[in-house]
Amino acid sequence: LLERARAEIDSDPVDATVDFLPGNSVPFRFTDEREGRQLSTDALRERIEASILSLTPVTETLKPEAVRPQVYRAELEGAIVLRSRIVVPLSGSEAAQANAALAAAALNGLRVDTGETLSFNQTVGLRTSEAGYQAAEEPAYGQNVSGVGGGVCQVSTALYRLALLGGLEIGERNAAVYPVDYCDVGQEAAVSDQGLDLKIVNSTGMPVFLTARVYADGDGQTMELQKVLCLFRQMQRAYIHLLCRQ
C-alpha cells in the first residue's frame, strides 16, 4: 500500500529552460520551473507496523516533501544582458537589398565556439546566380560598378560594427576602396568571394550564437543587429542577434 501511494505521489522536479530561436522576433523562449514531491515511507512504515503488532488503531497523514529544481526561470531571465545593438537602413537598389537579406539569412542559427573564428565568406558562401544572388551595384568598389551579390557588404559591415561594440576580436577586416553611403568612413568591412573576408574571433570564453531574420518595416528596409550575453552559471553562452527588416 505504501509503495503504491509513493508511486502516485513522487515526482521529479523540473528545471526552467531557455531555448534559442534563430530568426524569431523574440529570440529566447523560457519555460517555468516546477517543484517535485517525495514521500518518505521508512518512518511511516515503522509506525504502521507497530500499530498492527499492538492492535492499536492509528491514523497517518501522508506529507510529501518538496524537491526544489536546480534552475529557476528568474535566474535565466536575469542572466541575459544586451551588450550591443545596431540599427541601420538597408540602402541601394531592390536587388542589392535582396542580396543583403540573403547573406544575412546564411548567418541564422550559427554557433561559434570559444576560440573559433567566424569567416564571413565561408559562412555565406559564393555569391552566385545559382545561390540566388542578383546583379547589383557594388559601391565598395567604385561608382557604376555592378556584380552578382552587390549589397552584401552592408551585412559584413553591420556585423563588423556589432563585433566591435560587443568586444569581439577582429581577425581580418578590409576597408572599401571607395567611400560607401551606409556607414561612416573607416567603419566598413568590404568582402568579396574572390578574397576579401571578414573574420571574427570568439575570445569571450563562451559560445556565440548568431540569428538573422528579415521582415517588413513600413516602406523601407532596416537591418538591426544586437549582441546579448548570457551569464547564467549553467549555460555560459553569448548570443549575437542579426535582425534584418525588409
C-alpha positions as CSV (number, residue, x, y, z in Angstrom):
1,L,0.0,0.0,0.0
2,L,2.8,2.4,0.9
3,E,4.6,1.6,-2.3
4,R,1.5,2.3,-4.4
5,A,1.0,5.6,-2.6
6,R,4.6,6.6,-3.1
7,A,4.4,5.8,-6.8
8,E,1.4,8.1,-7.2
9,I,2.9,10.9,-5.1
10,D,6.6,11.0,-6.0
11,S,7.5,13.3,-8.9
12,D,10.8,14.7,-10.1
13,P,11.5,18.5,-10.1
14,V,11.6,20.2,-13.5
15,D,14.2,22.9,-14.2
16,A,13.3,26.1,-16.0
17,T,14.7,26.2,-19.6
18,V,15.6,28.7,-22.2
19,D,15.6,28.0,-25.9
20,F,17.4,29.9,-28.6
21,L,15.1,30.6,-31.6
22,P,17.1,31.8,-34.6
23,G,15.1,34.2,-36.7
24,N,12.3,34.7,-34.2
25,S,11.3,38.3,-33.1
26,V,11.8,37.1,-29.5
27,P,15.0,35.0,-29.7
28,F,14.6,33.5,-26.3
29,R,11.7,31.3,-25.1
30,F,11.5,30.4,-21.4
31,T,9.7,27.7,-19.5
32,D,8.8,27.7,-15.8
33,E,10.4,25.5,-13.2
34,R,8.3,23.0,-11.2
35,E,8.9,21.6,-7.8
36,G,8.9,17.8,-7.3
37,R,7.5,15.8,-4.4
38,Q,9.0,12.9,-2.5
39,L,7.2,10.7,0.1
40,S,9.5,9.2,2.7
41,T,7.9,5.9,3.9
42,D,10.5,4.4,6.3
43,A,9.3,6.1,9.5
44,L,5.7,5.8,8.4
45,R,6.1,2.0,7.8
46,E,7.6,1.6,11.3
47,R,4.7,3.3,12.9
48,I,2.1,1.3,11.0
49,E,3.9,-2.0,11.8
50,A,4.0,-1.0,15.5
51,S,0.3,-0.2,15.4
52,I,-0.5,-3.6,13.8
53,L,1.6,-5.5,16.3
54,S,-0.1,-3.7,19.2
55,L,-3.5,-3.8,17.7
56,T,-3.8,-0.1,18.2
57,P,-5.7,1.9,15.6
58,V,-3.7,4.7,14.1
59,T,-4.3,7.5,11.5
60,E,-1.4,8.7,9.4
61,T,-1.3,11.7,7.2
62,L,0.9,11.4,4.1
63,K,3.2,14.5,4.0
64,P,5.4,14.5,0.9
65,E,8.4,16.8,0.9
66,A,9.0,19.4,-1.8
67,V,12.0,18.8,-4.0
68,R,13.4,22.0,-5.4
69,P,14.6,22.4,-9.0
70,Q,18.1,23.5,-9.7
71,V,17.3,26.1,-12.3
72,Y,14.7,28.9,-11.9
73,R,13.2,31.0,-14.7
74,A,14.0,34.2,-12.9
75,E,17.7,33.3,-12.9
76,L,17.7,32.6,-16.6
77,E,15.8,35.8,-17.4
78,G,18.1,37.9,-15.2
79,A,21.2,36.4,-16.7
80,I,20.6,37.6,-20.3
81,V,22.1,41.0,-20.8
82,L,22.0,43.1,-24.0
83,R,25.6,44.1,-24.8
84,S,25.4,45.9,-28.2
85,R,22.8,46.8,-30.8
86,I,23.0,48.4,-34.2
87,V,20.1,49.6,-36.4
88,V,20.9,50.8,-39.9
89,P,18.7,51.2,-43.0
90,L,19.5,49.0,-46.0
91,S,20.5,51.0,-49.0
92,G,20.8,50.5,-52.7
93,S,18.6,49.0,-55.3
94,E,16.0,46.4,-54.7
95,A,18.4,43.7,-55.9
96,A,21.2,45.0,-53.6
97,Q,18.8,44.8,-50.6
98,A,17.6,41.3,-51.6
99,N,21.3,40.2,-51.7
100,A,21.9,41.7,-48.3
101,A,18.9,39.8,-46.9
102,L,20.1,36.5,-48.5
103,A,23.5,36.9,-46.9
104,A,22.0,37.7,-43.5
105,A,19.9,34.5,-43.7
106,A,23.1,32.5,-44.1
107,L,24.2,33.6,-40.7
108,N,20.9,32.5,-39.0
109,G,21.4,30.0,-36.2
110,L,25.2,29.9,-36.5
111,R,27.2,28.9,-33.5
112,V,30.8,29.9,-32.9
113,D,32.5,28.1,-30.0
114,T,35.1,29.8,-27.8
115,G,38.4,30.2,-29.6
116,E,36.9,29.6,-33.1
117,T,36.9,32.1,-35.9
118,L,33.9,33.1,-37.9
119,S,34.7,33.7,-41.6
120,F,32.0,35.7,-43.4
121,N,32.9,34.2,-46.8
122,Q,32.9,30.6,-45.6
123,T,29.6,31.1,-43.9
124,V,27.8,33.0,-46.6
125,G,29.4,31.1,-49.5
126,L,29.9,32.1,-53.1
127,R,27.6,34.9,-54.2
128,T,26.4,33.4,-57.5
129,S,23.2,33.3,-59.5
130,E,22.9,29.7,-58.7
131,A,22.8,30.6,-55.0
132,G,20.1,33.1,-55.6
133,Y,22.1,36.3,-55.7
134,Q,21.3,39.1,-58.3
135,A,23.4,41.6,-60.1
136,A,23.5,44.8,-58.2
137,E,25.7,47.9,-57.6
138,E,28.9,47.4,-55.5
139,P,29.7,50.8,-54.1
140,A,32.7,49.5,-52.2
141,Y,34.5,49.0,-55.5
142,G,33.6,52.3,-57.2
143,Q,30.7,54.1,-58.8
144,N,28.7,52.4,-61.5
145,V,30.3,49.0,-60.7
146,S,27.9,46.1,-60.8
147,G,28.3,42.5,-59.9
148,V,26.4,39.5,-58.7
149,G,26.0,39.8,-55.0
150,G,26.3,43.5,-54.8
151,G,25.0,44.9,-51.5
152,V,26.3,42.1,-49.3
153,C,28.9,44.3,-47.8
154,Q,26.1,46.0,-45.8
155,V,25.8,42.8,-43.8
156,S,29.5,42.3,-43.2
157,T,29.8,46.0,-42.2
158,A,27.0,45.7,-39.7
159,L,28.5,42.5,-38.3
160,Y,31.9,44.2,-38.0
161,R,30.5,47.1,-36.1
162,L,28.5,44.8,-33.9
163,A,31.6,42.8,-33.1
164,L,33.5,45.9,-32.1
165,L,30.7,47.1,-29.8
166,G,30.4,43.7,-28.3
167,G,34.1,43.3,-27.5
168,L,34.8,40.5,-30.0
169,E,38.3,40.2,-31.6
170,I,38.6,41.1,-35.3
171,G,40.9,38.6,-37.1
172,E,40.6,40.2,-40.6
173,R,38.8,43.3,-41.9
174,N,39.3,45.2,-45.2
175,A,38.4,48.8,-46.0
176,A,36.4,49.7,-49.0
177,V,38.3,51.2,-52.0
178,Y,35.7,54.0,-52.2
179,P,33.5,55.6,-49.5
180,V,30.2,53.9,-49.1
181,D,26.9,55.5,-48.1
182,Y,25.7,53.1,-45.5
183,C,28.3,53.9,-42.8
184,D,31.0,56.4,-41.8
185,V,34.4,56.2,-43.3
186,G,36.5,53.6,-41.5
187,Q,33.6,51.6,-40.2
188,E,33.0,49.5,-43.3
189,A,34.1,45.9,-43.8
190,A,34.4,45.1,-47.5
191,V,34.1,41.4,-48.5
192,S,34.4,39.6,-51.8
193,D,34.2,35.9,-52.6
194,Q,37.4,36.5,-54.6
195,G,39.5,37.0,-51.4
196,L,38.5,39.9,-49.2
197,D,37.0,38.5,-46.0
198,L,35.7,39.5,-42.5
199,K,36.9,37.2,-39.7
200,I,35.7,37.5,-36.1
201,V,37.4,35.5,-33.4
202,N,35.3,34.4,-30.4
203,S,37.6,35.2,-27.5
204,T,34.8,35.6,-25.0
205,G,35.3,32.3,-23.3
206,M,31.8,31.1,-24.1
207,P,29.9,30.0,-27.3
208,V,28.5,32.7,-29.5
209,F,25.3,32.3,-31.5
210,L,24.0,34.3,-34.5
211,T,20.5,34.8,-35.5
212,A,19.0,36.7,-38.5
213,R,15.6,37.4,-39.8
214,V,14.0,39.5,-42.5
215,Y,10.6,41.2,-42.0
216,A,8.6,44.2,-43.3
217,D,9.1,47.6,-41.7
218,G,7.0,50.3,-43.3
219,D,8.1,51.4,-46.8
220,G,11.8,50.9,-46.2
221,Q,14.2,48.2,-45.1
222,T,16.2,48.3,-41.9
223,M,18.9,46.0,-40.6
224,E,19.1,45.5,-36.8
225,L,21.9,43.8,-35.0
226,Q,22.3,43.2,-31.3
227,K,24.5,41.1,-29.1
228,V,23.2,39.5,-25.9
229,L,25.4,37.9,-23.3
230,C,24.0,35.1,-21.1
231,L,25.9,35.0,-17.8
232,F,24.0,32.1,-16.2
233,R,26.4,29.8,-14.5
234,Q,25.0,26.6,-16.0
235,M,24.7,27.9,-19.6
236,Q,27.7,30.2,-20.3
237,R,26.6,31.3,-23.7
238,A,26.8,34.6,-25.6
239,Y,24.3,35.5,-28.2
240,I,24.6,37.8,-31.1
241,H,21.3,38.7,-33.0
242,L,21.4,39.8,-36.6
243,L,18.0,41.0,-37.4
244,C,17.2,42.4,-40.9
245,R,14.0,44.2,-41.6
246,Q,12.6,44.1,-45.1
